[in-house]
Amino acid sequence: MEALSRSRDLVRGQWWRVFGIGIVFAVMIGVVGGLIGLLFRGLGEGADSQALALVGSMIGDVFTIAFTALAATLVFFDLRTRREGAPPAPRWAPAGWEAPGS
């Protein structure tokens, strides 16, 4: 529940912007995944191999799922930086380290 509350706080006042970014990424991911699927489906039908079509589907899923995770992470860090300013120093940073621009 705490994570959902934090998410709500980060998105507050920027809901339409985040929604729009989500729509744009969903369309981009759908197009890329569809093209990869079509390519391998065509190769599989040409070679009369359902295994090739399955491999293509799996490769398309790997790329689209990874891109979805990357997009969500970038939106989170963008919202966090806009709301809270410069991010805190990472755990691995040496003593006295400051974020760029702080």
C-alpha positions as CSV (number, residue, x, y, z in Angstrom):
1,M,0.0,0.0,0.0
2,E,2.9,2.3,0.7
3,A,4.3,1.9,-2.8
4,L,0.9,2.7,-4.3
5,S,0.6,5.8,-2.1
6,R,4.1,7.0,-3.2
7,S,3.1,6.4,-6.9
8,R,0.0,8.4,-6.4
9,D,2.0,11.3,-4.8
10,L,4.5,11.3,-7.7
11,V,1.8,11.4,-10.4
12,R,-0.4,14.0,-8.7
13,G,-0.8,17.0,-10.9
14,Q,0.8,15.2,-13.9
15,W,-1.7,12.4,-14.5
16,W,-2.5,13.4,-18.1
17,R,1.2,13.7,-19.0
18,V,1.9,10.3,-17.6
19,F,-1.1,8.9,-19.3
20,G,0.0,10.3,-22.7
21,I,3.5,9.0,-22.3
22,G,2.0,5.6,-21.5
23,I,-0.1,5.7,-24.6
24,V,2.8,6.7,-26.8
25,F,5.0,3.9,-25.4
26,A,2.2,1.3,-25.7
27,V,1.8,2.2,-29.4
28,M,5.5,2.1,-30.1
29,I,5.9,-1.2,-28.3
30,G,2.9,-2.7,-30.0
31,V,4.2,-1.7,-33.5
32,V,7.7,-3.0,-32.8
33,G,6.4,-6.3,-31.3
34,G,4.0,-6.7,-34.2
35,L,6.7,-6.1,-36.8
36,I,9.0,-8.6,-35.2
37,G,6.1,-11.1,-35.0
38,L,5.1,-10.6,-38.6
39,L,8.7,-11.0,-39.8
40,F,9.2,-14.3,-38.0
41,R,5.7,-15.5,-38.8
42,G,6.4,-15.0,-42.5
43,L,9.8,-16.7,-42.2
44,G,8.1,-19.6,-40.3
45,E,5.4,-20.0,-43.0
46,G,8.0,-19.8,-45.8
47,A,10.1,-22.5,-44.1
48,D,7.0,-24.4,-43.1
49,S,8.2,-24.3,-39.5
50,Q,6.0,-23.4,-36.6
51,A,9.1,-23.5,-34.3
52,L,10.6,-20.5,-36.2
53,A,7.3,-18.6,-35.7
54,L,7.4,-19.5,-32.0
55,V,11.0,-18.3,-31.6
56,G,10.1,-15.1,-33.3
57,S,7.2,-14.6,-31.0
58,M,9.5,-15.2,-28.0
59,I,12.2,-12.8,-29.3
60,G,9.5,-10.1,-29.9
61,D,8.2,-10.6,-26.3
62,V,11.7,-10.3,-24.8
63,F,12.3,-7.0,-26.6
64,T,8.8,-5.5,-25.9
65,I,8.9,-6.5,-22.2
66,A,12.4,-5.1,-21.7
67,F,11.4,-1.9,-23.4
68,T,8.2,-1.6,-21.3
69,A,10.3,-2.0,-18.1
70,L,12.8,0.6,-19.4
71,A,10.1,3.1,-20.2
72,A,8.4,2.7,-16.9
73,T,11.7,3.1,-15.1
74,L,12.5,6.3,-17.0
75,V,9.1,7.8,-16.3
76,F,9.5,7.0,-12.6
77,F,12.9,8.7,-12.4
78,D,11.6,11.7,-14.4
79,L,8.6,12.1,-12.0
80,R,10.8,11.6,-9.0
81,T,13.3,14.3,-10.2
82,R,10.5,16.7,-11.1
83,R,8.9,16.3,-7.7
84,E,11.9,16.0,-5.4
85,G,14.7,17.7,-7.3
86,A,18.1,16.1,-7.7
87,P,18.1,12.4,-6.7
88,P,20.0,11.4,-3.5
89,A,23.5,10.0,-3.7
90,P,23.5,6.3,-4.7
91,R,24.5,3.8,-2.0
92,W,27.8,3.1,-3.7
93,A,28.8,6.8,-4.0
94,P,32.0,7.8,-2.1
95,A,31.6,10.2,0.9
96,G,31.0,13.8,-0.3
97,W,29.7,12.8,-3.7
98,E,27.0,15.1,-5.1
99,A,24.5,14.6,-7.9
100,P,25.3,16.6,-11.1
101,G,23.5,20.0,-11.0
102,S,23.0,20.0,-7.2
